[in-house]
Amino acid sequence: MSEAERVVERTEAPATPEEDRGGLARGRRVVLAVVGGAALMAVGGLLATTLVKSPAQVAAETGPPVQGVLTADVERRVLAQTVVMRGTVVADQSVAVSPQGVRSGEGAGAALVTKLPLKAGDPVTAGRLIAEVSGRPVFTLHGAQPMYRDLKPGSTGDDVAQLQQALRELGHGPGGDARGVFGAGTKAALTAHYRAIGYEPLPAVADGGAALKAAREAVRSATWAVEDASSPTGAAGPPEGTGPGGKGGATPGPGASASPAPGAGAGAATGAG
């Protein structure tokens, strides 16, 4: 063997154990790098397939759902909603009411409110007493036409018809009175309502009843005159204590004679003496 061959043999001597372990480590690292790269590529492809969509997929996902039958239970209930509001309540309109039928003339004083039977919040219904002025009642009646005048027996018109209807609603019918005519039936119905709320109606003429008293006295005097004229003993005048003013005496009625009756002359003369 030549000298050159012996040099080569010395150069290609077997590797040491440390060199073998280093080579194995490098090989493992290469294999791991290749496997990791393949795994990364697989994950990237999977993500690409989930994020990137075709136009057909986009159209299918954004389209309307498949039609179907929807069912629900049917129930009956009251739908309510509570709304809480804050504000100040004020009267939109006020009406000044001037009471009618207050006493006037001699001895009458100023119109004063003498009773208020209602308090704040009480309902005001038709026919209800709402105040008392100078001892006379002020009550409400249902109607659309304002009362612009005093109504009394003999009055006619739509306001009378409205009064009759209001009294009828309160249970006081106008009897046989024609619609819109203030007759005896309407007067009786109005009187009944006055008494139902605890008052007596005033006469149509505000004279304290003097005209009514005078008329009654005239009727009594006329009645006595008729009785005297038809009596066979002549005129004797009204009985004692029944004359005008409630005083006794033989005041003759109209047209009656003041002479003593036949057969009573002697007695009269004796009494005078």
Buried (B, 14 or more C-beta within 10 A) or exposed (E): EEEEEEEEEEEEEEEEEEEEEEEEEEEEEEEEEEEEEEEEEEEEEEEEEEEEEEEEEEEEEEEEEEEEEEEEEEEEEEEEEEEEEEEEEEEEEEEEEEBEBBBEEEEEEEBEEEEEEEEEEEEEEEBBBBBBBBEBBBBBBEBEEEEEEEBEEEBBBEBBBBBBBBBEEBEBBBEEBBEBBBBEBBBBBBBBBBEBEEBEBBEBEBBBEEEEBEEEEEEBBEEBBEBBEEEEEBBBBBEEEBBBEEEEEBBBBEEBEEEBBEEBEEEEEEEEE
